[in-house]
Amino acid sequence: MSEHDETLRFSLEARLQHGLLAVSLAVLLLTGLPIKFATLPWAHVVTAFFGGFPALLSAHFAAAALLAGVAVFYLVTLIRALVRGRLDFSIVPRPSDFVDFGRHLAYLIGLRPERPRFGKFTWWEKFEFWAVVWGTTLMGLSGLILAFPERASSFLPRWVVGVARVAHSNEALLAFLAVVIGHVFAVHLSPHVFPGSTVWWNGRISLAQLHEDHAALYDLLAAARTPAAAPPPAASRASASPVAVKAGPRVADRTLIAVELVVFLGLVAAVWVGLVPYLLK
Ligand code: HEM
């Protein structure tokens, strides 16, 4: 196996689902946040861009329908995998993820020399996945209650409508921050993947990247491809790896990391300066 070899990580279906999810979420945020922050000047600009409030709300509903479509698409692929006996449970959290989390934090603050050897999905990828499942369910249910308040309160207590509004409004902001700060950092700005992972586009990941980010999965793949060359013992793994493993950061890398940090901290500052004083009012 060479450094330039690649392996498929996202199937075409997964890429389609990811792309449609991204489009629907972007439109939902673009059309929902101006309702939440209706008194701020930028909200008027966005509402005017859509041609007024009714059109903004229609776009919100259209994107909500798209999101529901993606959820159904995903459920269909799950059921099909179940019927074919190919359901993959590797996204389900395990006790070892909590251990990985602790070890990763220790590595990040310099208490451990190496990152944990992650499997197919890292602890934060699992966290993000389940946050989307939970968030979509909550936003879908609360959104439906807000769209049909009379019908909802005919079989639910009236206060549920108020709770739905608070949940919808705050979970939307959480989703926005999670995507802008968490996901964008993990898949674009992190020095491990900068300027960006292309898995979402062509589904492929280089074996060098796989070795760096999913070492345990890489070992399985290496053993399957060349059974005689089973993974070396932990102490000699990095040096005995069949693909190139990055040494410490070079000057160019350090410059890149510094630029990324400035961009990232700027993003975080913009969100805080723009939104937090408003929320505290
Ligand atoms: C991730 C998905 C979604 C996001 C990020 C989102 C975002 C938002 C935001 C920020 C608001 C403004 C809340 C406020 O007044 O403070 C809002 C309002 C609303 N959303 Fe969503 N939403 C999502 C999904 C949905 C879905 C699935 C529906 C279902 C039809 C829906 C229906 C509504 C309705 C009816 C309102 C109230 C509009 C009004 O006050 O007149 N949303 N949404």
Boltz pocket constraint, residues with backbone or C-beta under 6 A from the ligand:
constraints:
  - pocket:
      binder: B
      contacts: [[A, 25], [A, 28], [A, 29], [A, 31], [A, 32], [A, 33], [A, 35], [A, 36], [A, 37], [A, 57], [A, 60], [A, 61], [A, 64], [A, 65], [A, 67], [A, 135], [A, 136], [A, 139], [A, 140], [A, 141], [A, 142], [A, 143], [A, 144], [A, 146], [A, 147], [A, 165], [A, 168], [A, 169], [A, 171], [A, 172], [A, 173], [A, 175]]
      max_distance: 6.0
